[in-house]
Amino acid sequence: MSKYRVWFLLVICNLFWAGNYVFGKYVIADITPLWITFSRWSLAMFFLVPIAHYIEKPVWHRAKKEWFLLSCMGVLGVIGYNIFLYSALGYTTPTNAALVSALNPGVIVICSIILYRERISILQTLGLILSLIGALVVLTNGEMGRLLQLQFNRGDLLMVGAVIIWTLYTLIARRISTPPITATAISTGIAVLLMAPFAYNQGIQIGQIGTIAITGILYMVLFPSVGSFVFWNLSVQKIGVSKAGVFLNLIPVFTAIISGILGERVTGAQGVGGLLVFCGVYLTTGMLEQRLNIGNRKNKERPNDSGLTNSACCQEK
């Protein structure tokens, strides 16, 4: 798979996750965090298993050697992150939750450099910083002074927990050799089995679930659950943790765009912030560096007045 296709998958992946934030605020009003997580992933299993079987054609029993890592992925990425996220929305504002989640790319990059010795260039570091600034501009509507006025509560602390959990999930996903869709399907199956007794004990009032909540769950099943997790795990295995992590800064940008489509006003500051995020992601992908390197190579190989290339002249000297 080409790197351009991987970048496209990461953009789509985060677009789907942004929709999860939008629908989540409606679904949480009718369904508990545990049942949101349990129901969406139980239904997602009906798609993940056949998709993995027909696309990757895995030898399922070979995944046994990575059962511990796959179980950790299920506990962290499927159960932990989602329950922390939806629980946080019950105590804090969406702005505060999104603001805390904007720390995720930086945490992922730092951990991947320390643990996996991944290397990023100066331009890619600049891209990371630029995309973080853009995310903060979007979330604060251009009033960066609001960062000093935020009062952190239980929900904000839960979002810090969600950031840590997703970082651990991503680092583990980088280590496994099981194909990404198969890994997602297996870890999801493990998570559903672990959640089943707790969901049964908690119970659910089906008659109190509204149409919007049902639509939201269906969206979560098809796009954030199936699409995003498959695209994310595939991308992490292809380009590494640090580069994939920077794309998470697209979530607040896409959230603002979706909210604008649904009728909420999108300000000029949010537009500027979104542009900064896209520029930062562009720098992090390394496309600019590649073009600069190609340009330098062409200049070295260009014939001079004497008919020799620049490299040949150097050799003559």
Helices and strands as residue ranges (DSSP letters): H 3-27, H 33-55, G 60-66, H 67-73, I 74-80, H 81-88, H 94-101, H 104-116, H 122-140, G 144-148, H 154-175, H 180-202, G 206-208, H 211-220, I 221-228, H 229-239, H 241-246, G 247-249, H 250-261, H 268-285, H 287-301, H 310-316
